[in-house]
Amino acid sequence: MLILGGLLLLAVAAGFVGAISGLGGGVFIVPALVVLAKMPMRVAVGASLISVVATSAGASVAFVRDGWTNLKVAMVLECATVTGAVTGAYLAGVVPTWVLEGLFALMMLQSAYFSLSKQSDALLTEGGPIARKLGLAGDVPDQAGRLRHYEVIHVRYGAPLMVLAGVLSGLLGIGSGALKVIAMDQVMHMPLKVSSATSNFMIGVTAGAGALVFLSRGDVATTIAAPVALGVTSGALIGSRFLPYLKVEHLRTLFALILLLIAAEMGWRAVNGL
């Protein structure tokens, strides 16, 4: 019971910090399980994938209801991310642990950069040919509640990035939300809030595809995955309640520092073959 209680507390903390930072609990739960709980990397990744599915399912409901999620874009890009996630999950069974830890360290550096970068929220008025054919344009409410139309471009460039995001999700047990948002915001030029909401919807499907592979391989320990999923979901819900009252811009440097420390720890473990 003491071990389960400790896992639950770790997961709550990871979900809370992940919700406030906007990076998701998977970014923090994997190193927490590997470094603090001394669990094998593959077991931590499998448990994290289950938790990502749970948190995405709970958090994306409000975004879909309020019209922030572009479901058409999500459905088109999920073809790419799911393909990548299944591929990554299969590779996780054969790739050495030190490689996974090294990749995780690199992802922490990318997430740290994302947490400090400032994205624009300008709306495009002319879409790309593929986006127009697929009808990917949408409407987003402004601060006054009025709907503003936006177009989407560069789907052919965003899709390969989504495959990469899926591979990393299946390999490392994270939602790869930062990479998805970068692809939609900076490459496809969707509004940032729409990109974030759409990414939040997508990461659950992406992680679910990878989790099925881990389950079929027996790399998901239910006694670990259950409290982790419950804790991360609870922490994310608590974090979302606190978020409106916090000056998140002042916390970005702290989150980046945490991510850099995690990257250093996981990189050190990879170099030393731990």
Backbone as JSON, one array per atom type, in Angstrom:
{
  "sequence": "MLILGGLLLLAVAAGFVGAISGLGGGVFIVPALVVLAKMPMRVAVGASLISVVATSAGASVAFVRDGWTNLKVAMVLECATVTGAVTGAYLAGVVPTWVLEGLFALMMLQSAYFSLSKQSDALLTEGGPIARKLGLAGDVPDQAGRLRHYEVIHVRYGAPLMVLAGVLSGLLGIGSGALKVIAMDQVMHMPLKVSSATSNFMIGVTAGAGALVFLSRGDVATTIAAPVALGVTSGALIGSRFLPYLKVEHLRTLFALILLLIAAEMGWRAVNGL",
  "N": [[0.83, -1.21, 0.0], [1.99, 1.2, 0.72], [3.82, 1.63, -1.35], [2.09, 1.87, -3.53], [0.74, 4.15, -2.73], [2.83, 6.01, -2.84], [3.37, 5.96, -5.61], [0.97, 7.02, -6.51], [1.05, 9.63, -5.49], [3.32, 10.63, -6.81], [2.34, 10.55, -9.43], [0.16, 12.32, -9.28], [1.5, 14.73, -8.79], [3.0, 14.91, -11.18], [0.95, 15.1, -13.08], [-0.24, 17.5, -12.27], [1.83, 19.46, -12.6], [2.25, 19.06, -15.32], [-0.21, 19.89, -16.4], [-0.3, 22.61, -15.72], [1.95, 23.58, -17.03], [1.34, 23.0, -19.62], [2.43, 20.94, -21.06], [1.72, 18.36, -20.58], [1.23, 15.4, -18.56], [2.74, 13.1, -19.14], [5.31, 13.84, -19.88], [6.55, 14.29, -17.49], [5.98, 12.1, -15.84], [7.29, 9.8, -16.78], [10.19, 10.19, -16.36], [9.95, 10.47, -13.57], [9.08, 7.94, -12.72], [11.2, 6.38, -13.65], [13.58, 7.52, -12.56], [13.02, 8.23, -9.83], [11.27, 6.2, -8.82], [12.66, 4.01, -9.64], [12.03, 2.25, -11.8], [11.94, 0.01, -14.64], [12.61, 1.33, -17.93], [10.83, 0.64, -20.05], [8.56, -0.26, -18.7], [7.8, 2.06, -17.39], [7.21, 3.67, -19.62], [5.03, 2.29, -20.76], [3.09, 2.53, -18.68], [2.86, 5.3, -18.65], [1.75, 5.84, -21.17], [-0.85, 4.82, -20.86], [-1.79, 6.63, -18.95], [-1.72, 9.01, -20.39], [-3.74, 8.61, -22.26], [-5.95, 8.59, -20.54], [-5.92, 11.2, -19.37], [-6.14, 12.84, -21.64], [-8.65, 12.13, -22.62], [-10.31, 13.13, -20.62], [-9.7, 15.89, -20.51], [-10.07, 16.91, -23.09], [-12.75, 17.11, -23.64], [-14.04, 19.54, -22.89], [-12.77, 21.35, -24.61], [-13.6, 20.47, -27.14], [-16.36, 20.82, -26.86], [-16.54, 23.61, -26.58], [-15.73, 24.5, -29.02], [-13.06, 24.86, -29.75], [-11.43, 22.86, -30.72], [-10.25, 21.6, -33.77], [-11.76, 19.33, -35.41], [-11.7, 18.15, -37.95], [-9.08, 18.59, -38.89], [-7.77, 17.16, -36.89], [-8.66, 14.5, -37.37], [-7.6, 14.0, -39.91], [-4.81, 14.31, -39.49], [-4.4, 12.38, -37.54], [-4.17, 9.99, -38.86], [-1.53, 10.01, -39.61], [-0.18, 10.28, -37.11], [-1.01, 8.03, -35.62], [-0.01, 5.94, -37.19], [2.72, 6.48, -36.83], [2.86, 6.15, -34.03], [2.26, 3.41, -33.56], [4.39, 2.27, -34.93], [6.53, 3.35, -33.41], [5.97, 2.19, -30.9], [6.36, -0.53, -31.4], [9.08, -0.45, -32.04], [10.07, 0.27, -29.56], [10.22, -2.09, -28.2], [12.53, -3.3, -29.05], [14.58, -1.49, -29.21], [17.51, -0.46, -27.5], [17.63, 0.36, -23.97], [19.22, 2.55, -23.23], [19.24, 4.1, -25.52], [16.59, 4.91, -25.68], [16.47, 6.48, -23.37], [18.29, 8.48, -24.07], [16.95, 9.64, -26.27], [14.72, 10.57, -24.91], [15.88, 12.54, -23.34], [16.6, 14.38, -25.34], [14.04, 15.08, -26.21], [13.15, 16.41, -23.95], [14.72, 18.69, -24.03], [13.71, 19.86, -26.36], [11.09, 20.31, -25.52], [11.57, 22.13, -23.47], [12.48, 24.31, -24.94], [10.11, 24.84, -26.35], [8.41, 25.61, -24.25], [9.39, 28.09, -23.6], [9.25, 29.55, -25.91], [7.52, 31.98, -27.92], [4.54, 31.96, -29.56], [2.81, 33.22, -32.44], [-0.58, 34.41, -33.01], [-1.89, 34.94, -35.34], [-4.4, 35.0, -37.88], [-4.9, 33.12, -40.81], [-6.05, 34.04, -44.05], [-6.2, 32.8, -46.45], [-6.17, 29.56, -47.61], [-4.17, 26.52, -48.06], [-3.87, 24.37, -51.01], [-4.36, 21.57, -50.49], [-5.55, 21.66, -47.97], [-7.82, 23.14, -48.57], [-9.2, 21.4, -50.3], [-9.77, 19.32, -48.54], [-11.32, 20.61, -46.73], [-10.44, 21.87, -44.3], [-10.49, 24.28, -42.98], [-11.6, 26.53, -40.35], [-13.53, 27.99, -37.64], [-12.97, 30.28, -35.0], [-13.62, 31.43, -31.71], [-13.36, 34.87, -30.7], [-12.16, 37.2, -28.15], [-14.46, 38.58, -27.61], [-16.39, 36.77, -28.1], [-17.18, 36.44, -30.7], [-17.2, 34.69, -33.8], [-14.34, 33.97, -35.68], [-12.96, 33.45, -38.84], [-10.57, 31.09, -40.03], [-7.87, 29.86, -42.06], [-6.0, 26.98, -43.27], [-2.7, 25.88, -43.99], [0.03, 24.17, -45.73], [-0.28, 21.35, -45.24], [1.0, 19.12, -46.23], [3.53, 19.34, -45.2], [3.12, 19.36, -42.49], [2.1, 16.81, -41.93], [4.29, 14.82, -42.1], [5.73, 15.63, -39.81], [3.89, 14.96, -37.89], [3.93, 12.18, -38.07], [6.5, 11.73, -37.03], [6.06, 12.76, -34.45], [4.25, 10.84, -33.54], [5.86, 8.52, -33.57], [7.75, 9.16, -31.58], [6.01, 9.37, -29.42], [5.09, 6.69, -29.14], [7.55, 5.46, -28.62], [8.52, 6.73, -26.28], [6.48, 7.15, -24.47], [5.05, 9.52, -24.2], [2.81, 12.26, -24.94], [3.72, 13.81, -26.99], [2.86, 16.38, -27.37], [3.98, 18.95, -27.54], [5.49, 18.91, -29.93], [3.45, 18.4, -31.74], [1.89, 20.73, -31.48], [3.73, 22.65, -32.36], [3.97, 21.84, -35.03], [1.34, 22.32, -36.01], [0.9, 25.02, -35.34], [3.21, 26.58, -36.11], [3.97, 25.55, -38.6], [1.66, 24.77, -40.09], [0.19, 26.96, -39.59], [-2.07, 27.37, -37.94], [-4.33, 28.87, -35.52], [-2.92, 29.45, -32.27], [-4.29, 28.65, -29.9], [-6.22, 26.96, -30.96], [-4.53, 25.05, -32.06], [-3.37, 23.99, -29.72], [-5.64, 22.92, -28.41], [-6.53, 21.07, -30.33], [-4.3, 19.4, -30.46], [-4.38, 18.36, -27.86], [-6.65, 16.78, -28.03], [-5.76, 14.94, -29.9], [-3.57, 13.58, -28.75], [-4.46, 11.61, -27.01], [-5.59, 9.63, -28.67], [-3.34, 8.97, -30.15], [-1.57, 8.03, -28.12], [-3.13, 5.92, -27.24], [-3.03, 4.1, -29.38], [-0.33, 3.36, -29.31], [-0.3, 2.27, -26.73], [-1.82, -0.06, -26.98], [-0.08, -1.75, -28.36], [1.94, -2.04, -26.45], [0.44, -3.31, -24.45], [-0.24, -5.73, -25.73], [2.25, -6.86, -25.84], [2.83, -7.3, -23.26], [4.01, -5.37, -21.65], [2.8, -3.62, -19.96], [2.17, -3.04, -16.7], [-0.51, -3.6, -14.75], [-0.88, -3.02, -12.05], [0.76, -0.91, -11.7], [0.13, 0.88, -13.77], [-2.56, 1.57, -13.26], [-2.76, 3.16, -10.72], [-1.06, 5.22, -11.59], [-2.36, 6.31, -13.85], [-4.74, 7.18, -12.62], [-3.68, 9.01, -10.76], [-2.29, 10.91, -12.39], [-4.41, 11.9, -13.93], [-6.03, 13.03, -11.92], [-4.24, 14.95, -10.9], [-3.95, 16.55, -13.18], [-6.54, 17.58, -13.45], [-6.73, 19.07, -11.09], [-4.66, 20.88, -11.55], [-5.7, 22.24, -13.78], [-7.73, 23.63, -12.56], [-6.35, 25.4, -10.93], [-4.97, 26.85, -12.79], [-6.22, 29.25, -13.99], [-5.74, 31.13, -12.0], [-3.09, 31.49, -11.72], [-0.03, 33.11, -12.62], [1.11, 32.16, -15.32], [3.08, 32.86, -17.11], [5.22, 33.65, -15.57], [6.08, 31.3, -14.63], [7.23, 29.9, -16.65], [10.04, 29.93, -16.99], [10.82, 28.45, -14.77], [9.67, 25.94, -15.37], [11.09, 25.34, -17.68], [13.64, 25.08, -16.58], [13.26, 22.83, -14.95], [12.75, 20.91, -16.92], [15.2, 20.94, -18.25], [16.86, 19.93, -16.25], [15.78, 17.37, -16.02], [16.4, 16.45, -18.57], [19.2, 16.45, -18.39], [19.6, 14.49, -16.4], [18.43, 12.17, -17.58], [19.96, 12.06, -19.88], [22.49, 11.61, -18.77], [22.08, 9.08, -17.65], [21.71, 7.67, -20.03], [24.22, 7.88, -21.27], [25.79, 6.53, -19.44], [24.7, 4.06, -19.54], [22.63, 3.2, -17.83]],
  "CA": [[0.0, 0.0, 0.0], [2.87, 2.37, 0.79], [4.37, 1.82, -2.68], [1.01, 2.39, -4.38], [0.51, 5.53, -2.32], [3.91, 6.81, -3.39], [3.14, 6.08, -7.05], [-0.17, 7.92, -6.71], [1.51, 11.0, -5.22], [4.19, 11.01, -7.93], [1.51, 10.77, -10.61], [-0.6, 13.56, -9.07], [2.44, 15.85, -8.98], [3.33, 14.98, -12.6], [-0.23, 15.61, -13.77], [-0.43, 18.91, -11.88], [2.84, 20.27, -13.28], [2.01, 18.94, -16.74], [-1.37, 20.7, -16.77], [0.04, 24.02, -15.6], [2.95, 23.92, -18.05], [0.79, 22.75, -20.94], [3.22, 19.91, -21.72], [1.15, 17.05, -20.33], [1.84, 14.66, -17.47], [3.67, 12.08, -19.59], [6.66, 14.39, -19.92], [7.13, 14.26, -16.14], [5.77, 10.83, -15.14], [8.3, 8.81, -17.18], [11.41, 10.34, -15.54], [9.64, 10.24, -12.16], [9.05, 6.49, -12.49], [12.52, 5.8, -13.92], [14.62, 8.04, -11.66], [12.63, 8.19, -8.43], [10.7, 4.9, -8.46], [13.61, 2.98, -10.09], [11.34, 1.28, -12.65], [12.5, -0.12, -15.99], [12.13, 2.34, -18.87], [9.68, 0.17, -20.82], [7.4, -0.3, -17.79], [7.4, 3.45, -17.19], [6.6, 4.14, -20.86], [3.71, 1.67, -20.87], [2.19, 3.16, -17.72], [2.65, 6.68, -19.06], [0.82, 5.85, -22.31], [-2.2, 4.65, -20.31], [-2.17, 7.87, -18.28], [-1.96, 10.03, -21.42], [-5.08, 8.34, -22.79], [-6.94, 9.01, -19.53], [-5.95, 12.66, -19.21], [-6.63, 13.44, -22.87], [-10.09, 11.9, -22.7], [-11.0, 14.02, -19.69], [-9.45, 17.3, -20.75], [-10.45, 17.35, -24.42], [-14.21, 17.28, -23.74], [-14.4, 20.96, -22.83], [-12.27, 22.02, -25.81], [-14.49, 20.1, -28.24], [-17.66, 21.45, -26.61], [-16.46, 25.06, -26.76], [-15.4, 24.8, -30.41], [-11.65, 25.17, -29.96], [-10.77, 21.75, -31.4], [-10.55, 21.41, -35.19], [-11.89, 17.88, -35.52], [-11.31, 17.71, -39.29], [-7.62, 18.52, -38.89], [-7.38, 16.06, -36.0], [-8.91, 13.21, -38.02], [-6.64, 13.85, -41.02], [-3.45, 14.14, -38.97], [-4.31, 11.17, -36.74], [-3.68, 8.91, -39.74], [-0.07, 10.06, -39.54], [0.33, 10.07, -35.75], [-1.25, 6.64, -35.21], [1.0, 5.14, -37.89], [3.98, 6.68, -36.13], [2.79, 5.61, -32.66], [2.37, 1.95, -33.64], [5.79, 2.0, -35.3], [7.37, 3.64, -32.26], [5.73, 1.22, -29.83], [7.06, -1.77, -31.79], [10.52, -0.22, -31.91], [10.41, 0.34, -28.13], [10.5, -3.44, -27.72], [13.83, -3.78, -29.52], [15.59, -0.45, -29.05], [18.13, -0.51, -26.17], [17.13, 1.33, -23.01], [20.03, 3.78, -23.22], [18.82, 4.91, -26.66], [15.32, 5.52, -25.28], [16.77, 7.54, -22.41], [18.9, 9.58, -24.81], [15.88, 10.3, -27.02], [13.89, 11.3, -23.96], [16.63, 13.75, -22.98], [16.46, 15.32, -26.45], [12.67, 15.58, -26.19], [13.05, 17.37, -22.86], [15.31, 19.94, -24.52], [12.75, 20.44, -27.3], [9.95, 20.8, -24.73], [12.02, 23.34, -22.77], [12.45, 25.39, -25.93], [8.71, 25.16, -26.63], [7.81, 26.29, -23.1], [9.88, 29.46, -23.55], [9.0, 30.25, -27.17], [6.26, 32.71, -28.03], [3.94, 31.76, -30.86], [1.83, 34.22, -32.84], [-1.93, 33.89, -33.14], [-2.49, 35.59, -36.5], [-5.28, 34.11, -38.63], [-4.71, 33.14, -42.25], [-7.28, 34.26, -44.81], [-6.16, 31.98, -47.65], [-5.66, 28.24, -47.27], [-3.42, 25.76, -49.04], [-4.71, 23.55, -51.89], [-4.78, 20.33, -49.84], [-6.46, 22.03, -46.89], [-9.09, 23.55, -49.17], [-9.88, 20.21, -50.8], [-10.23, 18.53, -47.4], [-12.21, 21.42, -45.91], [-9.85, 21.92, -42.96], [-10.64, 25.61, -42.37], [-12.51, 26.54, -39.21], [-13.87, 29.26, -37.0], [-12.52, 30.32, -33.62], [-14.19, 32.6, -31.03], [-12.42, 35.85, -30.17], [-12.43, 37.55, -26.76], [-15.84, 39.07, -27.51], [-17.29, 35.67, -28.39], [-17.53, 36.4, -32.12], [-16.44, 33.7, -34.54], [-13.42, 34.47, -36.7], [-12.6, 32.37, -39.75], [-9.14, 30.91, -40.3], [-7.53, 28.85, -43.05], [-4.88, 26.1, -42.93], [-1.78, 25.67, -45.1], [1.19, 23.28, -45.55], [-0.63, 20.04, -44.67], [2.01, 18.14, -46.69], [4.7, 19.45, -44.32], [2.69, 19.04, -41.13], [1.87, 15.37, -41.78], [5.5, 14.09, -41.69], [6.04, 15.96, -38.42], [2.96, 14.19, -37.07], [4.47, 10.82, -38.01], [7.6, 11.79, -36.07], [5.47, 12.91, -33.11], [3.69, 9.55, -33.18], [6.96, 7.6, -33.27], [8.3, 9.55, -30.28], [5.01, 9.03, -28.42], [5.14, 5.25, -28.91], [8.85, 5.1, -28.06], [8.86, 7.36, -25.01], [5.35, 7.2, -23.55], [4.57, 10.89, -24.02], [1.85, 12.63, -25.95], [4.39, 14.62, -28.02], [2.0, 17.54, -27.61], [4.77, 20.12, -27.93], [5.82, 18.79, -31.34], [2.2, 18.55, -32.5], [1.52, 22.15, -31.48], [4.68, 23.34, -33.24], [3.61, 21.51, -36.42], [0.09, 22.98, -36.39], [0.98, 26.47, -35.17], [4.29, 27.24, -36.84], [4.08, 25.05, -39.97], [0.35, 24.84, -40.75], [-0.28, 28.31, -39.27], [-3.36, 27.4, -37.25], [-4.25, 29.66, -34.29], [-2.24, 28.71, -31.21], [-5.24, 28.0, -29.0], [-6.79, 25.85, -31.71], [-3.48, 24.03, -32.16], [-3.24, 23.35, -28.42], [-6.85, 22.13, -28.16], [-6.53, 19.96, -31.27], [-3.24, 18.51, -30.0], [-4.86, 17.69, -26.66], [-7.57, 15.75, -28.5], [-5.04, 13.94, -30.67], [-2.57, 12.8, -28.01], [-5.1, 10.44, -26.43], [-5.69, 8.61, -29.72], [-1.96, 8.56, -30.46], [-1.07, 7.21, -27.02], [-3.92, 4.69, -27.2], [-2.5, 3.18, -30.39], [0.91, 2.81, -28.77], [-0.58, 1.47, -25.53], [-2.29, -1.37, -27.41], [1.1, -2.55, -28.68], [2.57, -2.38, -25.17], [-0.42, -4.3, -23.78], [-0.1, -7.03, -26.41], [3.59, -7.37, -25.56], [2.94, -7.56, -21.82], [4.87, -4.37, -21.02], [2.0, -2.75, -19.1], [1.84, -3.64, -15.4], [-1.75, -2.95, -14.33], [-0.73, -2.53, -10.68], [1.46, 0.37, -11.8], [-0.58, 1.76, -14.7], [-3.82, 2.04, -12.68], [-2.56, 4.34, -9.87], [-0.43, 6.3, -12.36], [-3.41, 6.95, -14.65], [-5.63, 7.87, -11.68], [-2.97, 10.15, -10.19], [-2.02, 11.93, -13.41], [-5.69, 12.52, -14.27], [-6.41, 13.88, -10.79], [-3.33, 16.09, -10.87], [-4.26, 17.43, -14.31], [-7.78, 18.28, -13.14], [-6.4, 20.07, -10.06], [-3.87, 21.91, -12.21], [-6.57, 23.06, -14.62], [-8.49, 24.52, -11.67], [-5.45, 26.44, -10.44], [-4.38, 27.57, -13.91], [-6.7, 30.62, -14.19], [-5.3, 32.03, -10.93], [-1.63, 31.56, -11.71], [0.63, 33.87, -13.67], [1.9, 31.09, -15.91], [4.25, 33.39, -17.81], [6.33, 33.72, -14.62], [6.5, 29.94, -14.31], [7.84, 29.27, -17.81], [11.47, 29.72, -16.75], [10.94, 27.34, -13.82], [9.38, 24.71, -16.08], [12.23, 25.07, -18.57], [14.74, 24.6, -15.74], [12.93, 21.46, -14.57], [12.94, 20.07, -18.11], [16.64, 20.83, -18.5], [17.4, 19.01, -15.24], [15.36, 16.02, -16.41], [17.21, 16.1, -19.75], [20.55, 16.15, -17.92], [19.56, 13.21, -15.69], [18.19, 11.08, -18.53], [21.14, 11.99, -20.74], [23.55, 10.99, -17.98], [21.76, 7.65, -17.57], [21.93, 7.08, -21.34], [25.67, 7.81, -21.5], [26.38, 5.54, -18.53], [24.06, 2.78, -19.76], [21.85, 2.77, -16.67]],
  "C": [[0.86, 1.26, 0.0], [3.45, 2.68, -0.58], [3.32, 2.4, -3.61], [0.69, 3.84, -4.04], [1.58, 6.47, -2.87], [3.76, 7.02, -4.89], [2.03, 7.09, -7.34], [0.24, 9.37, -6.52], [2.42, 11.5, -6.34], [3.36, 11.37, -9.17], [0.69, 12.04, -10.48], [0.28, 14.77, -9.32], [2.77, 16.02, -10.46], [2.16, 15.55, -13.4], [-0.47, 17.08, -13.5], [0.54, 19.81, -12.64], [2.63, 20.23, -14.79], [0.86, 19.8, -17.21], [-1.04, 22.18, -16.73], [1.01, 24.46, -16.7], [2.41, 23.77, -19.46], [1.52, 21.66, -21.7], [2.7, 18.5, -21.49], [1.94, 16.28, -19.28], [2.86, 13.63, -17.9], [5.11, 12.55, -19.63], [7.35, 14.24, -18.57], [7.0, 12.89, -15.48], [6.83, 9.8, -15.52], [9.6, 9.0, -16.4], [11.16, 10.13, -14.06], [9.67, 8.75, -11.84], [10.43, 5.87, -12.66], [13.54, 6.21, -12.87], [14.25, 7.86, -10.19], [12.12, 6.82, -7.99], [11.56, 3.72, -8.92], [12.95, 1.88, -10.93], [12.05, 1.17, -13.99], [11.85, 0.88, -16.95], [10.87, 1.89, -19.59], [8.42, 0.1, -19.96], [6.87, 1.11, -17.56], [6.7, 4.01, -18.43], [5.2, 3.58, -21.03], [2.7, 2.3, -19.93], [1.87, 4.59, -18.12], [1.66, 6.77, -20.22], [-0.63, 5.7, -21.83], [-2.67, 5.95, -19.67], [-2.46, 8.98, -19.28], [-3.34, 9.85, -22.03], [-6.14, 8.86, -21.83], [-7.05, 10.53, -19.43], [-6.48, 13.35, -20.46], [-8.14, 13.3, -22.98], [-10.85, 12.85, -21.81], [-10.88, 15.48, -20.07], [-9.98, 17.8, -22.08], [-11.95, 17.61, -24.57], [-14.59, 18.74, -23.79], [-13.95, 21.7, -24.09], [-13.16, 21.72, -27.01], [-15.83, 20.81, -28.08], [-17.64, 22.94, -26.91], [-15.99, 25.46, -28.16], [-13.95, 25.14, -30.69], [-10.94, 24.08, -30.77], [-11.21, 21.67, -32.85], [-10.57, 19.91, -35.45], [-11.47, 17.36, -36.89], [-9.78, 17.58, -39.39], [-7.14, 17.35, -38.04], [-7.54, 14.7, -36.68], [-7.91, 12.96, -39.15], [-5.25, 13.54, -40.48], [-3.3, 12.9, -38.1], [-3.86, 9.98, -37.57], [-2.16, 8.84, -39.68], [0.44, 9.71, -38.14], [0.12, 8.63, -35.29], [-0.27, 5.7, -35.89], [2.35, 5.25, -37.19], [3.99, 6.05, -34.75], [2.93, 4.09, -32.65], [3.8, 1.55, -33.99], [6.72, 2.22, -34.11], [7.22, 2.63, -31.14], [6.4, -0.11, -30.14], [8.57, -1.61, -31.63], [10.96, -0.19, -30.45], [10.73, -1.03, -27.56], [11.87, -3.96, -28.1], [14.94, -2.76, -29.35], [16.19, -0.53, -27.64], [17.64, 0.63, -25.27], [17.91, 2.64, -23.05], [19.67, 4.68, -24.4], [17.51, 5.63, -26.32], [15.57, 6.68, -24.32], [17.42, 8.74, -23.09], [17.88, 10.35, -25.62], [14.99, 11.12, -26.1], [14.58, 12.59, -23.53], [16.51, 14.81, -24.08], [15.05, 15.91, -26.5], [12.47, 16.59, -25.08], [13.63, 18.73, -23.28], [14.35, 20.64, -25.48], [11.55, 21.01, -26.56], [10.32, 22.06, -23.96], [12.02, 24.53, -23.71], [11.02, 25.82, -26.21], [8.08, 25.95, -25.49], [8.24, 27.75, -23.02], [9.57, 30.25, -24.81], [7.64, 30.91, -27.16], [5.73, 32.54, -29.45], [2.93, 32.86, -31.15], [0.47, 33.57, -32.99], [-2.65, 34.58, -34.3], [-3.29, 34.56, -37.3], [-5.03, 34.26, -40.12], [-6.06, 33.31, -42.95], [-7.32, 33.44, -46.09], [-5.48, 30.66, -47.34], [-4.87, 27.6, -48.39], [-4.33, 24.87, -49.86], [-5.22, 22.27, -51.24], [-5.8, 20.63, -48.75], [-7.82, 22.44, -47.44], [-9.88, 22.34, -49.67], [-10.47, 19.38, -49.66], [-11.16, 19.31, -46.48], [-11.73, 21.57, -44.47], [-9.97, 23.29, -42.29], [-11.65, 25.53, -41.24], [-12.79, 27.93, -38.71], [-13.48, 29.18, -35.53], [-13.12, 31.57, -32.95], [-13.11, 33.56, -30.55], [-12.82, 36.2, -28.74], [-13.86, 38.05, -26.55], [-16.86, 37.98, -27.8], [-17.72, 35.57, -29.83], [-16.62, 35.41, -32.84], [-15.59, 34.36, -35.62], [-12.92, 33.29, -37.53], [-11.08, 32.3, -39.92], [-8.96, 29.78, -41.32], [-6.29, 28.08, -42.59], [-4.02, 25.9, -44.17], [-0.76, 24.58, -44.74], [0.85, 21.96, -44.86], [0.44, 19.01, -45.03], [3.28, 18.21, -45.85], [4.34, 19.07, -42.88], [2.55, 17.54, -40.9], [3.14, 14.58, -41.42], [5.92, 14.39, -40.25], [5.12, 15.19, -37.46], [3.38, 12.72, -36.98], [5.6, 10.74, -36.99], [7.08, 11.91, -34.64], [4.89, 11.59, -32.63], [4.77, 8.54, -32.8], [7.53, 7.89, -31.88], [7.31, 9.21, -29.16], [5.05, 7.54, -28.1], [6.44, 4.8, -28.28], [9.0, 5.52, -26.61], [7.69, 7.5, -24.05], [4.84, 8.59, -23.27], [3.57, 11.21, -25.13], [2.46, 13.35, -27.13], [3.56, 15.85, -28.37], [2.77, 18.76, -28.08], [5.1, 20.08, -29.41], [4.57, 18.94, -32.21], [1.79, 20.01, -32.59], [2.44, 22.94, -32.39], [4.32, 23.09, -34.7], [2.37, 22.28, -36.86], [0.2, 24.5, -36.34], [1.99, 27.11, -36.1], [4.43, 26.76, -38.29], [2.76, 25.21, -40.72], [-0.37, 26.16, -40.47], [-1.73, 28.35, -38.78], [-3.23, 28.29, -36.02], [-3.7, 28.82, -33.14], [-3.21, 27.98, -30.29], [-5.92, 26.81, -29.67], [-5.78, 24.71, -31.82], [-3.35, 23.26, -30.85], [-4.43, 22.43, -28.13], [-6.89, 20.91, -29.06], [-5.47, 18.93, -30.89], [-3.69, 17.71, -28.79], [-5.82, 16.56, -27.01], [-6.81, 14.6, -29.14], [-4.15, 13.04, -29.83], [-3.17, 11.56, -27.36], [-5.21, 9.31, -27.43], [-4.31, 8.07, -30.06], [-1.41, 7.62, -29.39], [-1.83, 5.89, -26.92], [-3.42, 3.66, -28.19], [-1.2, 2.54, -29.89], [0.68, 1.91, -27.57], [-1.06, 0.07, -25.89], [-1.13, -2.3, -27.74], [1.81, -2.97, -27.4], [1.76, -3.43, -24.41], [-0.26, -5.68, -24.41], [1.25, -7.68, -26.13], [3.79, -7.69, -24.09], [3.81, -6.57, -21.07], [4.09, -3.37, -20.17], [1.64, -3.5, -17.84], [0.62, -2.9, -14.85], [-1.64, -2.38, -12.92], [0.01, -1.19, -10.63], [0.66, 1.36, -12.65], [-1.84, 2.36, -14.07], [-3.63, 3.25, -11.76], [-1.92, 5.5, -10.61], [-1.48, 7.05, -13.17], [-4.35, 7.75, -13.76], [-4.96, 9.13, -11.14], [-2.73, 11.27, -11.19], [-3.31, 12.66, -13.79], [-6.15, 13.47, -13.17], [-5.54, 15.13, -10.73], [-3.61, 17.07, -12.0], [-5.53, 18.23, -14.05], [-7.55, 19.38, -12.09], [-5.63, 21.22, -10.68], [-4.72, 22.82, -13.07], [-7.42, 24.01, -13.8], [-7.63, 25.68, -11.18], [-4.98, 27.36, -11.56], [-4.9, 29.0, -14.09], [-6.18, 31.62, -13.17], [-3.79, 32.19, -10.87], [-1.11, 32.4, -12.86], [1.64, 32.93, -14.34], [3.16, 31.61, -16.6], [5.47, 33.48, -16.89], [6.87, 32.33, -14.28], [7.25, 29.27, -15.47], [9.32, 28.98, -17.6], [11.69, 28.55, -15.8], [10.7, 26.0, -14.52], [10.54, 24.33, -17.01], [13.41, 24.53, -17.78], [14.51, 23.15, -15.32], [13.19, 20.5, -15.73], [14.41, 19.88, -18.43], [17.3, 19.88, -17.5], [17.04, 17.56, -15.56], [16.2, 15.54, -17.6], [18.62, 15.7, -19.34], [20.6, 14.78, -17.24], [19.39, 12.05, -16.65], [19.36, 10.93, -19.51], [22.31, 11.3, -20.04], [23.33, 9.48, -17.87], [22.02, 6.97, -18.91], [23.42, 6.87, -21.6], [26.31, 6.71, -20.66], [25.7, 4.18, -18.64], [23.25, 2.27, -18.6], [20.44, 2.34, -17.08]]
}
